[in-house]
């Protein structure tokens, strides 16, 4: 399967995963999101040529996400009504979102490699927007206030995103910086493997 098709699948699965996790986390079905993400990760690992390296990236990013959101929980920047796994550990559906995001680092977000300023900006805006969306759907809250919580989340993601991009590049140096989809669009070419 071409990289272009895998990028499209990844983009769709990322967005669907976010929606399913957040909607499940805001309702009576918090386990549906982690189940969806598990299926997405299995599909991702089935389709990738770098199974072991992608698996390591997914595990490392998930652990970093647990720690990063643990800091937000402890500072009161974010909170959940129920279901936290500990004082420092977010709900399982929130952890699944980090796992879901991890699948994009060697594929959809490979264009951020070596572009740390862009990764910082991407992380700050994307992270704050995603968490704020979670607040709007009732999946989490920001006890310090929405602006303060969003600022804390933006800071977290502004730091973590370039770090995760760097980690994925170190663990998978053979992955090209420019995804095939971007190269294909810019060159006006058809599909290539």
C-alpha positions in Angstrom: 0.0 0.0 0.0 1.4 3.4 -0.9 2.4 5.9 1.7 -0.2 8.3 0.4 -3.0 5.9 1.2 -1.5 5.2 4.6 -1.4 9.0 5.3 -5.0 9.4 4.3 -6.0 6.5 6.5 -4.0 7.9 9.4 -5.6 11.4 9.1 -9.1 9.9 9.0 -8.3 7.6 12.0 -6.8 10.4 14.0 -9.9 12.6 13.6 -12.3 9.7 14.2 -10.2 8.5 17.2 -10.3 12.0 18.8 -14.1 12.2 18.3 -14.8 8.7 19.6 -12.6 9.1 22.6 -14.0 12.5 23.6 -17.6 11.6 23.0 -17.1 8.3 24.9 -15.3 10.2 27.7 -18.1 12.7 28.0 -20.9 10.0 28.1 -21.5 6.6 29.5 -19.1 4.8 27.2 -15.5 5.8 28.1 -14.1 2.4 26.9 -15.3 2.9 23.3 -12.5 5.4 22.5 -9.6 3.2 23.7 -11.2 0.3 21.8 -11.2 2.3 18.6 -7.7 3.5 19.1 -6.5 -0.1 19.8 -8.1 -1.1 16.4 -6.4 1.9 14.8 -3.0 1.0 16.2 -3.4 -2.6 15.0 -4.2 -1.4 11.5 -1.3 1.1 11.6 1.1 -1.6 12.6 -0.3 -4.0 10.0 0.2 -1.4 7.2 3.6 0.0 8.2 6.9 -1.4 7.0 8.6 -0.4 10.3 6.4 -2.4 12.7 9.0 -2.6 15.6 10.1 1.0 15.4 6.6 2.4 15.1 5.5 0.2 18.1 8.4 1.6 20.2 7.4 5.2 19.2 3.8 4.5 20.1 4.8 3.2 23.6 7.3 6.0 24.3 4.8 8.7 23.2 2.0 7.2 25.3 4.3 7.2 28.4 5.3 10.8 27.8 1.7 11.7 27.3 0.7 10.1 30.6 3.4 12.1 32.4 2.6 15.4 30.6 -1.1 15.1 31.3 -0.3 14.1 34.9 1.4 17.5 35.3 -1.7 19.2 34.0 -3.9 17.2 36.4 -1.7 18.0 39.4 -1.6 21.7 38.6 -5.4 21.9 38.2 -5.1 23.0 34.5 -7.4 20.0 33.5 -9.7 17.8 35.5 -12.1 14.9 34.9 -15.4 14.3 36.6 -14.6 10.6 37.2 -12.4 7.8 36.1 -8.9 9.1 36.7 -6.5 6.2 37.2 -4.6 8.0 40.0 -3.7 11.5 41.1 -1.2 11.8 38.3 -2.8 9.6 35.7 -5.7 10.8 33.4 -8.6 8.7 32.2 -7.9 5.8 29.9 -9.7 7.5 26.9 -7.3 10.5 27.4 -4.3 8.2 27.4 -5.7 6.6 24.2 -5.6 10.0 22.5 -1.8 10.1 23.1 -1.5 6.6 21.6 -3.7 7.7 18.7 -1.5 10.8 18.1 1.7 8.7 18.2 0.6 6.9 15.1 1.0 10.1 13.1 4.6 11.0 14.0 6.3 8.8 11.5 3.6 9.2 8.9 1.3 12.2 8.7 3.5 14.5 10.8 6.8 13.5 9.4 7.0 16.8 7.6 7.7 18.5 11.0 11.0 16.7 11.3 13.8 19.3 11.7 11.2 22.1 11.8 11.0 22.6 15.5 9.6 26.1 15.4 6.7 24.9 13.2 6.3 21.8 15.5 6.1 24.1 18.5 3.4 26.3 16.9 1.5 23.2 15.6 1.6 21.7 19.1 0.5 24.8 20.9 -2.4 25.5 18.6 -3.5 21.9 18.0 -3.1 20.8 21.6 -5.1 23.8 23.1 -7.8 23.4 20.4 -8.2 19.7 21.0 -8.4 20.0 24.8 -10.7 23.0 24.5 -12.9 20.9 22.2 -13.0 18.2 24.9 -14.2 20.8 27.4 -16.9 21.9 25.0 -18.1 18.3 24.7 -18.0 17.9 28.5 -15.3 15.3 28.5 -13.0 17.3 30.8 -12.9 20.6 32.5 -10.3 23.4 33.2 -10.7 24.3 36.8 -8.3 27.3 36.6 -10.5 28.8 33.9 -10.7 28.1 30.2 -8.1 30.7 29.2 -5.6 29.6 31.9 -6.2 26.0 31.2 -5.9 26.4 27.5 -2.7 28.4 28.0 -1.3 25.6 30.2 -2.2 23.0 27.6 -0.7 25.1 24.8 2.5 25.4 26.8 2.5 21.6 27.4 2.1 20.8 23.7 4.5 23.6 22.5 7.2 21.8 24.5 6.1 18.2 24.0 5.4 18.2 20.2 8.9 19.1 19.0 10.3 16.7 21.6 8.1 13.9 20.3 9.1 14.8 16.7 12.7 14.6 17.7 12.2 11.2 19.5 10.4 9.7 16.5 13.2 10.9 14.2 15.8 9.3 16.5 13.9 6.0 16.8 13.0 5.9 13.1 15.7 7.8 11.2 14.9 6.1 7.8 11.5 7.7 7.6 11.5 10.6 5.1 10.9 14.1 6.4 8.4 14.8 3.6 5.5 12.4 3.5 4.8 11.1 0.0 1.4 12.8 0.1 2.9 16.3 0.4 5.6 15.5 -2.2 2.9 14.1 -4.6 0.7 17.1 -4.2 3.5 19.6 -4.7 5.0 17.8 -7.7 1.6 17.1 -9.2 2.5 13.4 -9.6 0.3 10.3 -9.3 0.6 7.5 -6.7 4.0 5.9 -6.1 4.9 3.2 -3.6 
